[in-house]
Amino acid sequence: MRASRMAVAEIEAGEAAPRRAPAPAAPPPHPRPDVPGPGHFVRTVAKFGIAQPLTWASSAVLAIMLPHFLGDAALGKYGFAIGLTLLAGLLANLGVSAYLTKEVARAPWRAGEMTVNALALRLPLSVVAAAVPIGIVTLRPRDAVTQTVVLILSAGILVDAVRAVVQGTLQGLHRMTTLAAFPAVTGAVYAGAAALALTRGYGVEFVAAAFVTGQFAGLVVNTIALWRALPGIPRPTMQACRLLLIGGLPFFVWQAALVVYGQIDSVLLSYLTNDAVVGWYVAAYRVVTLPIFVPTVLMTVAFPALSAAARDPERFDRIVQRAVQVVLVATMPMALGIMLLPDRIVQALHWSDSFQHSVLPIVLLAPSFPLIAVDMMIGTALNARDRQRQWAVTGVAAALLNPALNFLLIPYTQQHLGNGAIGAATVTTTTELFMMVVGLLLLPRGVLTRHTAGWAVRCFAACLVMAAIVLPFRQAFIGVPIVAGALAYVIASVGLGTLSPSDVRSAVRQLVKRSEAEEVA
């Protein structure tokens, strides 16, 4: 185009100016990435939904068998080891996976280059990170079982380093089918191997090995899919590594803060109380986080789409608003249902009598679930809108607030109530509330509006209707209050306008449409 304009100008000017050679044509710019439409979201959520029954079944097997066969003390050792290795794994994080998703969504033609360089950064650091928990339990000796479990889970840090990079690229490329398969494969292998080990009399060490094996199996599936998606694998370069390192730092600060305030409670409980108390808390947390797939799926789908739509405020706001509405509709009744039936849930899972100490922590942790879901959506929106630094600072504040409150409440509730898990549960919910309030203040004006607040109020009103139906059936077979409460919530939601039949019909229409091009490629 530029060369043709120069030729026209020369003809108009006659021979007055000497003829110059035309400038070489610039390479055509890469096309702007497509922003997935509503059909993409509906079909992607459906794919996760198809895989979800296997994930649910795996989670249910683990929720029943781990407390039953391990007991509170061994479960506490396991929870401590997981918390310690997750904290150590921060050394290999660097925020690369989140930055990778964002940049690949905006420039998919660079996926191969960025993946290779991300692996070149993370793998060496993961070796260092794996040595840290081993050194901690060696320098400050604990019992032999805990040391063995920490050693096994430290090997999982290497697996997780590769997993984060592979999934970050797949997410940026909108390869959601494979991502949907990951939790199903991982959970099935983990639960199957753990159940086999426990029923044959093996202990927590084999459960840890089953966990790492499950993670590795899921990684293999994702790696094969990524290998097929990338046309070529270039060599790593210092320039690209530097770009990833600098770009990932804000995400690293946020993810580090997330892991610190999400795992420090189990570690502090272990040092401030005993293994049994940690076991009560881990069991309670497992119950509350069973439905965590809802915000996780939405975040997985929304982040690359929001990154691609960052320069289209109207579409960006619409995606965020819809995502928040969906998580509120789905998570609020689940949280309230758990709060209404904690003792019945413990009884239905056939845990030993010692896990009655998990009942009150379950009640206190349950409100954190919808808060976590909204926080995940807010964080996704801020990160996609290039406000990751402000969100990272918020995470750091939460990471300071959480252990400070835990140092106060864990000893207090342990001394006065005989259960430090009560204090840890209270702090977890308080921290998530803090995150939500600050996140709402950080969102650009107009992303979430009064309409969204009104939606949340109507969801809560539908939950109150559900509670009124559930309470009279509390002592019946546990399926009765669950089914009655679900029906009451659906009817109340339709009446209050938070669940629309037209939305359901639209979702069904989208499901029967042909998959979008990026899912077929």
Secondary structure by P-SEA (a helix, b strand, c coil): caaaaaaaaaaaaccccccccccccccccccccccccaaaaaaaaaaaaaaaaaaaaaaaaaaccccccccaaaaaaaaaaaaaaaaaacccccaaaaaaaaaaaacccaaaaaaaaaaaacaaaaaaaaaaaaaaaaaacccaaaaaaaaaaaaaaaaaaaaaaaaaaaaaacaaaaaaaaaaaaaaaaaaaaaaaaaacccaaaaaaaaaaaaaaaaaaaaaaaaaaccbbbbbcaaaaaaaaaaaaaaaaaaaaaaaaacaaaaaaaaaccaaaaaaaaaaaaaaaccaaaaaaaaaacaaaaaaacccaaaaaaaaaaaaaaaaaccaaaaaaaaacaaaaaaaaccccccccaaaaaaaaccaaaaaaaaaaaaaaaaaacaaaaaaaaaaaaaaaaaaaaaccaaaaaaccccaaaaaaaaaaaaaaaaaaaaaaacccccccaaaaaaaaaaaaaaaaaaaaaaaaccccaaaaaaaaaaaaaaaaaaaccccaaaaaaaaaaaaccccccccc
